[in-house]
Amino acid sequence: MILVSGANRHDSTIFEKCVDATPAIAGLPGRPRRRPAKLHADKGYDFKRCRAHLRQRGIIGRIARRGIESSERLGKHQWVVEWMHSWFAGFGKLRIRFERRLDIHEALLKLAAAVICARFVDRWCSPVLSPDIIKFREER
């Protein structure tokens, strides 16, 4: 799932839309979960409305508190997000948005996501595994 907002808007402004747009989680036997059990976020999402939105939906919010907790506690899970951001940054056309039309930019983002997934599957299936894939397998 990819959501695009203005660069001059805070990420927390589309937090509710992002949580509500999360698709059902498939793969486990039985009825699929409609929402994740918990959500990890950094200090940028430490607002009452973000926490209340999660509570209304029955999601446990693991959000670092501003001025109290360090975001380093989220490092165990945050590397996945940072890893994806660096992979998207590898596509020069996506580093800085030059397209005026949102639909073209979203199409490029989805194309990049498909290429990233294909590369991941290719590495996963190759006989020689890279260290980052081994780390990913050990954490699962």
GILINRA-V189612 format. One line per field, one symbol per residue. ss: DSSP state (~ for helix, > for strand, _ for the rest). phi: phi as a letter, one per 20 degrees, with the letter a starting at -180 (. if undefined). psi: psi as a letter, one per 40 degrees, with the letter a starting at -180 (. if undefined). A space follows every 50 residues. Layout:
ss=???
phi=???
psi=???
//
This chain:
ss=__________~~~~~~~~~~____>_______>____>>>>_~~~__~~~ ~~~~~~~__>>>>_______~~~~~~~~~~~~~~~~~~~__~~~~_____ _~~~~~~~~~~~~~~~~~~~~~~~~_____~~~~~~~~~_
phi=.cddcffedffffdgfffffefffedoefnfffecffbcebeffdecgff ffffffemdfeddfefmddefffegfdfffffffffffffegfegcedfe efffffffffffffffffffffffeffdefgffffffffe
psi=hhhhiideiidededdddddehiihidiiahihdiidihhiadeegiddd ddddddefhhhghhhhediieddeddddddddddddddeehddedhhehd hdddddddddddddddddddddddeidhiidddddddde.
//
